[in-house]
C-alpha cells in the first residue's frame, strides 16, 4: 500500500475533490448525478459541513496529491434524524485497490462517535460489489434493496441500503 495521510479537508482541496467525484460520476457506478460538480460547490460543502458534517481527504505521501475523499452528510433535516449520517467515499481511479477507501471509511466510523452519530448509512448501486464488500467488511449490514430507486442513462438502477450502528451513542 502506498503511504498516505488522512486529514480533514481544507478549501484548497476542493478542486481535487471535485475532480475525483466527477471521475466517479462519469463511471456510472456510484451516483445518479450526471452533471459535473464544480470546485465552488465542493468549497461550499467543506465550509458549510464544518465539524458536524466533515469531509476528509487521503493525501499521498510525499507528493501531497489528494487521492480520495470521504464525508458524512446530513441524512434528513428533521431533528429526530440528527444522529444519522450519510456516508460518501470516492477514490481516484488509479489509486484504487490500495486500501484508501477502507482507511477513509474507517475514519468516518471513528469520527462518527465523538460527533454524536448513532448510525451511519449509505446507498450503493446493487452492481457495485466492491463498495458493498468494503462496507460489509467494516461492520455495515445490508438492510434492503430499493428497487428502481432512480434512472441513470435511461435505465432503472436498484440500490442497496447499508447501515452501521455506533453502539456507544445508543443509550
C-alpha positions, -999 to 999 in steps of 0.1 A, spaced: 0 0 0 12 35 -8 19 58 21 -8 83 27 -23 106 54 -59 112 61 -69 146 73 -98 170 74 -103 186 40 -95 223 35 -109 247 10 -78 242 -11 -87 205 -16 -119 214 -34 -105 212 -70 -92 176 -63 -124 165 -45 -145 178 -74 -123 160 -100 -124 127 -81 -162 130 -77 -166 138 -114 -145 109 -124 -167 86 -103 -198 102 -118 -186 95 -153 -181 58 -145 -217 55 -136 -212 31 -107 -217 53 -76 -241 82 -81 -272 91 -100 -257 126 -107 -249 132 -143 -236 167 -141 -201 177 -131 -198 193 -97 -177 225 -95 -148 234 -73 -171 261 -58 -198 236 -49 -172 215 -31 -157 245 -13 -192 253 -1 -197 217 10 -165 218 30 -172 252 45 -209 245 54 -202 210 67 -180 223 94 -174 199 123 -208 182 122 -207 171 85 -170 167 79 -151 160 47 -118 141 49 -91 136 22 -65 109 17 -32 126 7 -4 106 -9 30 110 7 53 126 -2 36 141 -33 7 157 -15 -18 145 -41 -54 142 -29 -61 105 -39 -95 102 -23 -121 118 -1 -150 108 22 -177 127 40 -206 124 65 -236 143 52 -269 152 67 -294 123 63 -325 143 69 -330 178 84 -357 167 108 -344 167 144 -353 131 151 -327 120 125 -299 143 137 -278 112 148 -279 96 114 -251 105 89 -250 96 53 -216 85 40 -198 90 8 -164 76 -2 -146 82 -35 -111 72 -46 -92 83 -77 -93 56 -103 -56 49 -105 -53 48 -67 -80 22 -61 -72 -13 -47 -45 1 -23 -66 4 9 -75 41 6 -113 35 5 -110 13 36 -90 38 55 -113 66 46 -144 46 57 -126 36 89 -120 74 95 -157 81 91 -166 54 115 -141 66 141 -152 103 137 -189 94 140 -188 86 177 -174 119 190 -198 138 168 -228 120 184 -239 99 155 -258 67 164 -259 54 128 -241 58 95 -259 48 64 -254 47 27 -269 36 -6 -249 16 -30 -257 5 -66 -265 -32 -64 -238 -40 -90 -211 -21 -71 -198 -52 -54 -165 -36 -43 -183 -10 -22 -207 -35 -9 -179 -58 2 -160 -30 18 -190 -19 39 -197 -54 50 -160 -59 60 -162 -28 82 -194 -38 101 -222 -24 79 -251 -46 72 -273 -46 41 -309 -38 52 -327 -39 19 -329 -31 -17 -347 0 -31 -359 -13 -64 -358 12 -93 -345 39 -70 -336 61 -99 -329 63 -136 -294 66 -149 -289 70 -186 -324 58 -192 -322 26 -172 -336 19 -137 -310 13 -110 -316 -6 -78 -297 4 -47 -287 -15 -15 -292 4 17 -264 -2 43 -262 9 79 -237 6 108 -248 14 143 -225 33 167 -234 14 199 -216 39 222 -241 66 212 -272 45 216 -284 50 252 
